[in-house]
Amino acid sequence: MCFLIASPEGKIPKQKYLKRAEIDNSDGWGIAYKNTDKNSITIHKGINPGGWRKYLYATKGQPYILHFRFATSGDIDTKNCHPFVCNGIGVLAHNGIINIKLTDPSKSDTWHFTKELENDVRKNKLDISDKETIKFLEMYVGSSNKISIMQYNGNIIILNQQAGHWKKGIWYSKNPTHLGYISTKVSYKDYYSDYVFDDYEIEKAHMPLWDKPVNIYGSYKKCTICNLEFRTNDLFKIGMDYYCIGCYEDMFELNNKLNKELA
């Protein structure tokens, strides 16, 4: 159900988070960032893999919202890619499924919510940055829905912020170190065919063998540290233990830190 990133300070996430987010949410992407010279926002959208990269690095430290779509309603096309323009507010992107009447089946639930919010802002003159308004909207969409709104001045408001994760100044709608958690949308072969871990090397023994039949469901095992369940081929095996990407990365960084202290 999509993956949403909000960066108030224009910080760039690690490549492995971005790559994995796109693989698991491959129905389109969109990015919106504040222009440097005025109170306005630029939006780029597409359904071409990797098309967002050049725009992400063009943000030049400005606040931005980046969204990868996993379609649950509406057509798979650029028009349904987030963020959406929300007149009177700025732009809006969403992770989750909003219980809302879909008057146009070709459009997503987020598109319908955006139009409804526009009408409320116009009729009731809502101040989107007001705490009571934020509280009301969070109750309306439900705690499982996470929405990031960027105003024209670059200010970012996150509905149900506590349901996401902050990591080094960047907010993620899901824990970026646990992306791929029980996801069966893509096969192992597709999942790893163009995936690169840029912070450490992986022994070939830990990678799937492509000459064997590919099972998109496969078996599952729990990470020894966080105890979450993942596809076996998404885990790193060390001895008799299995580790997810996030815990493996933490161990790697801790090991490097200890080696430096002992040197």
N, C-alpha and C positions, 0 to 999 in steps of 0.2 A: 504494500500500500504506500508506495512512494518513499522518497528520502529527501529531507529538507535540510539545508544548511543556511545559517544566518551569521554574517560576520560584521558586526558593528564597526570594527576597526580595519576592515579590509584585509584581514589575515588570510593566508592561503592554507587549506588543509593538506595533509600528507597525501602524496600521490596514490598510495595504496588504498586509502579511504575513498578517494574519488573514483578510482578504477572499479573498486568493488561495488560502490553505490550504483554506478552506471550499469554494471553487468546484471545486478539483481533487479534494476528498475529501468528497463530498456525501451519503454514506450514513449520516450521523448524527454527533452530537457528544456530548461529555461533559466535565464539569469537576468537579474535586474540590478543595476548599480546607480548610485548617485553620480551625476555629472560634476566634475571638479569646479566648474566656473559659475554654476547657477543652481537654484533650487529646482532641479528637474531630474528625471530618472530615464535611463536608457534600458530598453528591454530587448533581449535576443532570445529566440526560440528555435527549436528544430527537432527532427527525429533522426538525424544522421549521427551515428556514434562518434563521440569525440569532438563534435562541432562546437561544444561549449568552451573548449580549452583556450582558444585565442581570446575569447571575451573575458574569461576569468582573469587572465594575466593583464588585461587591459583596464582592470578596475583601478589600478594605480593607488592602492591603499584606501580607496573609498568604500563606504559601507555597501554591502551587496547581499542578495538572496540568491541561492542556487538551488534548483529543484530537479530531481530525477523522478520521472513518472512511472508508476505501475498502474495501468488502467484497470479500474473496477466499474466504471460507468462512462458512457460517452464514446465517441469514435477515437481511434488512435490517429491523431493528426496534430499539426502544429497549433491549430486553434484551441485545442484542449490542453496544451502544455501550460504549465504555470511558469512564472507568476502572471496573474491577471491584472489588468488595469482596473482599479476601483475608483471611479470618479469621485472627487471630493476628499479622497484619502491619500491615494498613491498607488501601490501595487500590493498584491496578496498572493501567497502560496500556502499550500496545505498538505498535511500528511494525515491520512485517516479516511474514514467514510462518514460523511454527514448525513443524518437522517432527514432528508428534505425531498419534497415533491419534485420530480423531474418532468417539467412541462415540455422539454425538448429532449428526447432520448438520445440525440446525437451529441448532446453537451453533457459534461460531467457534473457531479454533485457540487464541486468547488465553483464551477462557472455559475450555477444557479444560486449558490450562497453569495457569491460576489455581487450579483445583480440585486439580490434581496438586501444586502448590506448597503449598496448604493442608494436604494430607495429609502431606507431607514435614515441614512445620513442626511439626505435631501429633505425629507419630510419632518424629521424630528430634530434636525440640526445636532446630531450626535458629535461629541468630541471623542475621537477614537483613543486619545491618550489619557482620558479621564479614567481613574481607577474603578469607578462604579460601572462605566461602560465596558471596560475590559472584563470585569467580574460577570456582568450580564451576558456578554458574548461567550465567555468560557462555559457558563451554565447552559447556554443555548445549544452550542455544538457538542457538549459533552467532554468529559475529561480525557477521553482517548484520542480526541482530535487536536492536533497541534497546528497552529496557524501563525505564520510570520507576515507581518504587515510593515512595509517600509513607506514612510511618509515622504513627501517631496523634498523635505530638507535633509533626508538621509536617516532620520530617527527610525529605529527598528523596534517594533512592539511584537512581543511573542505571546500568543494565547496558549495557556497551559504549558508555560515554559518549564515548570517543574517536571513534566513528563518526558522532557528531552535530556540532553547531556551537554554540559559545557566542558570544553577541552581546549586549554591554552587560548582563551579568548574567542573561541568559535563555538556556536551553538549548533548541535545536531539533533534532529528529531528522533534519532535512534542512536544507541551506543555505537560509534564508528568502529570500535575494535571487535564488535560482535556481528558485523554485517555478514549475511549469508546464513544466519541462524535459522535452521530448518526451512530452507527455501528449496522448492523443487521445480521452479519455473524453467531453469535451464539445465542442460545435461552437464556432467562433469567435464566432458570434452570441450563444450562451448565455454564453460565457466573458466577453464584454465588456459585456453588456447592462446589468449593474448594478454595474460595477466602476469605482471612482473612485481616481485617484491623488491623494493629499492633499498631497503635498509639492511638486509642480510641475505645470505645465500641459503637455498634449500637443497638438501641432499636429494638426488634423483630418486632415491628409494622411497621418499615421502610423496612423490607425485603419482597420479594415476597412470596406468599402462594403457595406451590408446589402442593397442592391438587386441585388447580384450573387449567384450561387449560392454556398451555403456548403459548403465541403469540410472535413470534420472531420479529415482527414489533412493535406492541403495540402503545401506545400513546406517545406524546412528550410534554414537558413543558420547559420553559426557567428558567435558574438559576436566582434568584432574584438579585444577585450581578453582575455577568459577562454578563448576558443577552444572553448566548449561549444556544442553544436548545439541550436537552438530552432526552434519553428514560426516561419516568416517573419513572420506577423502578430503575434507576441508580441515582436518586436524593434523597436527604434527605429532609423530610418535617418537618418544624418547624412552628406550627400554620398554617397560610394560605400560607406561603412562601416555596419555593423549592430551594435547594442549591446543586450544583455539588460537587464532592469530593474535588477539589482544593479550592473552596471558603469555604466549610465546615471546611477543615483543617486549613485554614488561620484564620477563626473565633475561632477555638479551641485553636490554638497557641496564638492568641491575648488575649483570655480570660484567659489562664494560666498566661500570662505575666502580665496582669492587676491584677490578684489575688495575684501574688507574690509581686507586687509593693504596694498593699494595705495591705498586711500582716504585 
